[in-house]
Amino acid sequence: MQLGIIGLGRMGGNIARRLARGGHQCIVHDARPAAIEILAEEGLRGAADPAALVAALAPPRILWFMLPAGDVTETAIAAFSDLLAPGDILIDGGNTFYKDDIRRARKLGERGLHYLDVGTSGGVWGLERGYCMMIGGPADIISWLDPIFRTLAPGSGEIERTPRRSNADPRAEQGYIHAGPAGAGHFVKMVHNGIEYGLMQAYAEGFDILRNKASEDLPEAERYTLNVADIAEVWRRGSVISSWLLDLAARALAEDGDLKGFEGDVADSGEGRWTIEAAIEEAVPANVLAASLFARFRSRSQHRFSEKLLSAMRFGFGGHQEGKIKETAREQAK
């Protein structure tokens, strides 16, 4: 299929590459000419401005936005939508607040434009591993776009099939789902990221406890100098707490057991806050998720080994730099 990709950052560029490798024709655009040039040198077609990108696409045009949540995405969607015609499709693959999706879908729908929200997980590894996608929007449009989602998805791989799923939607086993109407995709991804906060915090605190077993505050007979890199490695192999996050932690600890390259200033990019807001709206207790969010706030003034490991894991899956994301969730969702 033919589509335009807007936003060629850590994930957008690799989404374009994976689609191109799968036989799709991608025309790419970014506010930074250098980002376009890099992909053009790899054989993808670039467009210098929105008008050029839209003109290069045959109707119905498909535009996939991979931009930071908030004003950047809002402005880009408004600019491109003014150039489109009824029947064209806009896809937001970033981390937009789901209530903004509901508003956009309604307004764009009044003009005959289709809008999809795609919660996209995979980080900087998605080019090779594929992207897990949670999609919101009209079922018929999502079905028509299935070749795109199937190419981006990781596929079933070597993961053992879950018993008694014979009558379930087969797309879930391939790594993507139609979550529901507008906003549902980003809502599911939002909760996914909230859970991610909690899982990361559990690993971080656990390894902090292990590392501090050598503390001089303990009786000498109860002190252990534990090799946390070896512990991470052995837990990866057959333990009930094995996961990709643990894989990333093991990699970071193998490179530097003291994590000297990380300060432990752990940013939150919005989804954790939104998840807690949803829990409050639904009156659902979310003790672990809330505590993990507050731990990130604390990390900006106090840096423990646990915060360094959080930074290492965030860098491992998403290339996130410490302290780069300071905006509040509401500022991002304007």
C-alpha positions in Angstrom: 0.0 0.0 0.0 1.0 3.6 -0.4 1.1 6.0 2.6 2.8 9.0 3.9 4.8 9.0 7.2 5.1 12.3 9.1 7.7 12.4 11.9 10.9 10.5 11.4 12.2 10.3 14.9 13.2 7.2 16.9 10.1 5.3 15.9 8.7 7.1 12.9 11.8 6.5 10.7 11.9 2.8 11.6 8.2 2.4 10.9 8.8 3.8 7.4 11.8 1.4 7.0 9.9 -1.7 8.1 6.9 -0.8 5.8 9.3 -0.3 2.9 11.0 -3.6 3.6 7.5 -5.2 3.5 6.8 -3.9 0.0 4.8 -0.8 0.8 5.5 2.6 -0.8 6.3 5.2 1.9 6.6 8.9 1.2 8.2 10.5 4.2 8.2 14.0 5.7 9.7 15.7 8.7 10.2 19.3 9.8 14.0 18.5 9.8 15.3 18.2 6.2 18.2 16.1 7.4 15.8 13.4 8.6 14.2 13.2 5.2 17.6 13.0 3.5 18.7 10.1 5.6 15.7 8.0 4.5 15.9 9.3 0.9 19.5 7.9 0.8 18.0 4.5 1.8 15.7 4.6 -1.2 12.5 6.1 0.3 10.8 9.0 -1.3 10.9 12.3 0.6 8.5 15.2 0.6 9.7 18.7 1.6 6.4 20.0 2.8 2.8 18.9 3.5 1.5 19.9 0.1 4.1 17.9 -1.7 3.4 14.9 0.4 -0.3 15.0 -0.2 0.1 15.6 -3.9 2.3 12.5 -4.1 -0.3 10.2 -2.7 -3.1 8.6 -4.7 -6.6 8.8 -3.1 -7.7 7.6 -0.7 -4.6 9.1 0.9 -3.2 7.5 4.1 -1.2 9.6 6.5 0.6 8.1 9.5 1.7 10.7 12.1 4.5 9.7 14.5 5.0 12.9 16.5 5.2 13.9 20.2 1.8 14.2 21.9 0.4 17.6 22.3 0.7 20.8 20.2 3.1 19.3 17.6 0.7 16.5 16.7 -2.4 18.8 16.9 -0.8 21.3 14.6 0.4 18.8 12.1 -3.0 17.0 11.8 -4.8 20.3 11.4 -2.4 21.4 8.6 -2.5 18.1 6.7 -6.3 17.7 7.1 -6.9 21.0 5.3 -5.2 19.5 2.2 -7.2 16.2 2.2 -10.5 15.1 0.7 -13.4 13.0 1.9 -12.4 9.4 2.2 -8.8 10.1 3.2 -7.3 8.6 6.3 -5.3 10.0 9.2 -3.5 7.8 11.7 -2.0 9.0 14.9 0.6 6.4 16.0 2.0 8.5 18.9 1.1 8.7 22.5 -1.9 11.0 22.3 -4.4 11.4 25.2 -7.4 9.3 24.2 -9.9 12.0 24.9 -8.2 14.1 22.2 -8.7 11.2 19.8 -12.4 11.2 20.4 -12.6 15.0 19.7 -10.5 14.7 16.5 -12.4 11.7 15.1 -15.7 13.6 15.5 -14.4 16.8 13.9 -12.6 15.1 11.1 -15.6 12.8 10.5 -17.8 15.8 9.9 -15.6 16.5 6.9 -15.7 13.0 5.6 -12.1 12.1 6.9 -11.4 8.9 8.7 -9.3 9.0 11.9 -7.5 6.1 13.6 -5.5 6.1 16.8 -2.8 3.5 17.1 -1.1 2.8 20.4 2.3 1.7 19.2 4.8 -0.3 21.4 8.2 -1.4 20.3 10.5 1.5 20.9 13.8 1.7 19.0 13.7 -2.1 18.5 10.6 -2.1 16.4 12.4 -2.2 13.1 13.6 -5.8 13.7 11.2 -7.0 16.4 8.0 -5.4 15.0 5.5 -3.2 16.7 2.7 -4.3 19.1 -0.3 -2.1 18.1 -3.6 -1.3 19.8 -5.9 0.3 17.2 -9.0 2.5 17.7 -11.4 3.6 14.9 -13.9 2.2 12.4 -13.7 -1.5 11.9 -14.0 -1.4 8.1 -11.1 1.1 7.7 -8.9 -0.9 10.0 -9.7 -4.1 8.0 -8.8 -2.3 4.7 -5.5 -1.1 6.2 -4.7 -4.6 7.5 -1.7 -5.1 5.1 0.0 -2.1 6.8 -0.6 -3.3 10.3 0.3 -6.9 9.5 3.7 -5.7 8.1 4.4 -3.6 11.2 3.4 -6.3 13.7 5.9 -8.8 15.1 3.9 -11.8 14.1 3.3 -14.9 16.3 7.0 -15.8 16.3 8.0 -18.5 18.7 5.6 -17.6 21.5 3.5 -20.5 22.6 -0.1 -20.2 21.7 -2.5 -19.5 24.6 -4.9 -22.5 25.1 -8.5 -22.2 24.1 -8.1 -19.2 21.8 -9.4 -21.0 18.7 -12.4 -18.7 18.3 -10.7 -15.4 19.2 -9.5 -12.6 16.8 -6.4 -14.0 15.2 -4.8 -10.6 14.9 -4.0 -10.6 18.6 -1.7 -13.5 18.2 0.1 -11.5 15.4 0.7 -8.6 17.7 -2.1 -6.1 16.9 -5.8 -5.7 17.8 -8.8 -3.5 17.0 -9.3 -2.3 20.5 -12.6 -0.4 19.8 -13.9 3.0 18.5 -11.9 6.3 18.4 -9.6 6.6 21.4 -9.7 3.0 22.4 -6.3 2.2 20.9 -4.6 5.0 22.8 -6.5 4.2 26.0 -5.2 0.6 26.0 -1.7 1.8 25.2 -2.0 4.4 28.0 -2.8 1.6 30.5 0.0 -0.5 29.0 2.5 2.3 29.8 1.1 2.7 33.3 1.7 -1.0 33.9 5.2 -0.6 32.4 5.9 2.0 35.1 4.9 -0.5 37.8 7.0 -3.3 36.3 10.0 -1.2 35.9 9.7 0.1 39.5 9.4 -3.4 40.9 12.7 -4.4 39.1 14.4 -1.2 40.2 13.5 -1.5 43.8 14.3 -5.2 43.9 17.8 -4.7 42.5 18.3 -1.8 44.9 17.6 -4.1 47.8 20.0 -6.7 46.4 22.8 -4.2 45.9 22.4 -2.7 49.4 22.7 -6.0 51.2 26.3 -5.1 51.6 25.4 -2.0 53.6 27.5 -1.2 56.7 24.3 -0.5 58.5 23.6 -4.2 58.6 25.2 -6.7 61.0 28.4 -8.0 59.5 27.2 -11.6 59.4 24.2 -10.6 57.4 26.0 -8.6 54.7 26.3 -10.1 51.2 28.2 -8.6 48.3 25.9 -9.8 45.5 26.7 -9.7 41.8 23.5 -8.0 40.5 24.6 -8.6 36.9 24.7 -12.3 37.4 21.4 -12.3 39.3 19.7 -10.4 36.4 21.2 -12.9 34.0 20.0 -16.0 35.9 16.5 -14.6 36.4 16.3 -14.2 32.6 16.6 -17.9 32.2 13.5 -19.8 33.4 12.4 -17.7 36.3 8.8 -16.5 36.7 9.8 -12.9 36.5 11.6 -13.1 33.2 10.7 -10.4 30.7 12.1 -8.1 28.0 12.5 -5.4 30.6 14.6 -7.7 32.7 16.6 -8.5 29.5 17.3 -4.7 29.1 18.2 -4.5 32.8 20.6 -7.4 32.5 22.3 -5.8 29.5 22.8 -2.5 31.3 24.2 -4.2 34.4 26.5 -6.4 32.3 28.0 -3.2 30.8 28.3 -1.4 34.1 27.2 -3.0 37.4 27.2 0.4 39.1 25.3 2.1 36.3 27.7 5.1 36.5 26.5 6.3 33.1 23.1 7.1 34.5 22.1 9.8 37.0 18.7 8.4 37.8 16.7 11.5 36.7 13.6 9.6 35.4 11.1 11.5 33.3 7.5 10.6 32.8 6.0 11.3 29.4 2.3 11.6 30.3 0.8 8.1 30.0 1.4 7.2 33.6 -0.4 10.3 34.8 -3.3 9.7 32.4 -3.6 6.1 33.7 -3.9 7.3 37.3 -6.5 9.9 36.2 -8.5 7.1 34.5 -8.2 5.0 37.7 -9.6 7.9 39.7 -12.5 8.5 37.2 -13.3 4.8 37.4 -12.8 4.5 41.1 -10.3 1.7 40.5 -7.5 1.2 43.2 -4.1 1.5 41.4 -1.7 1.6 44.3 1.3 0.2 42.5 0.9 2.3 39.4 0.4 5.5 41.4 3.5 4.7 43.6 5.6 4.1 40.6 4.6 7.5 39.1 5.4 9.3 42.3 8.8 7.5 42.5 9.7 9.1 39.2 8.9 12.5 40.6 11.2 11.8 43.6 14.0 10.7 41.2 14.4 14.2 40.1 15.7 15.3 43.5 17.0 12.0 44.9 19.0 9.5 42.9 19.2 5.9 44.2 20.5 2.9 42.3 16.9 2.0 41.6 16.4 5.2 39.7 19.6 4.6 37.7 18.2 1.2 36.7 14.9 2.8 35.6 16.9 5.2 33.4 18.9 2.3 32.0 15.7 0.4 31.1 14.0 3.4 29.5 17.1 4.1 27.4 17.2 0.4 26.5 13.7 0.1 25.0 13.0 3.7 23.9 16.3 5.6 23.6 14.9 8.0 26.2 17.5 10.5 27.6 17.4 11.4 31.2 15.4 14.5 32.2 14.4 15.4 28.7 10.6 15.3 29.2 9.5 17.8 31.8 6.0 18.8 30.5 2.9 17.8 32.4 0.4 15.5 30.7 -2.0 18.3 30.3 0.5 20.5 28.6 1.3 17.7 26.2 -2.4 17.1 25.4 -3.4 20.7 24.6 
